[in-house]
């Protein structure tokens, strides 16, 4: 199922094969991809990927991308992390909207250097579909971005909800 919106793919420090694999997966499901190689801005990480999904993070995400597409992106990211070793990779997954009625962007930041915690965090994202609406039920008005970061000590995703202005 293709939609008219454009997926975004920004990165640094990844191979041409990795670029093509992610780009072609996004293009297959979203029709168009805005791609940009950035300058490295954090010497403590070998690579960075930001994927902007042009849809909200709700059940429709897995209908548009399909589980096959989601599993492919996850496996590509896990393999990239394995290849980087201790230098690590920063991953940002951005969604245009959270659910019906909440148009704030949702951002998952995965910055863990430990391989196992990185994988656990990535695997847990799909299970947040039912939890996030409950956590954000009373989201302040005019919040542009809600960022979730993975806490490797407690093994859970924690929201950072900015105060409305």
Secondary structure by P-SEA (a helix, b strand, c coil): ccccbbbbbbbccccaaaaaaaaaaaaacccccbbbbbccccccccbbbbbbbcccccaaaaaaacaaaaaaaaaaaaaaaaaacccbbbbbbbbcccccccccbbbbbbbcccaaaaaaaaaacccaaaaaaaaaccccccccbbbbbbcccccbbbbbccccc
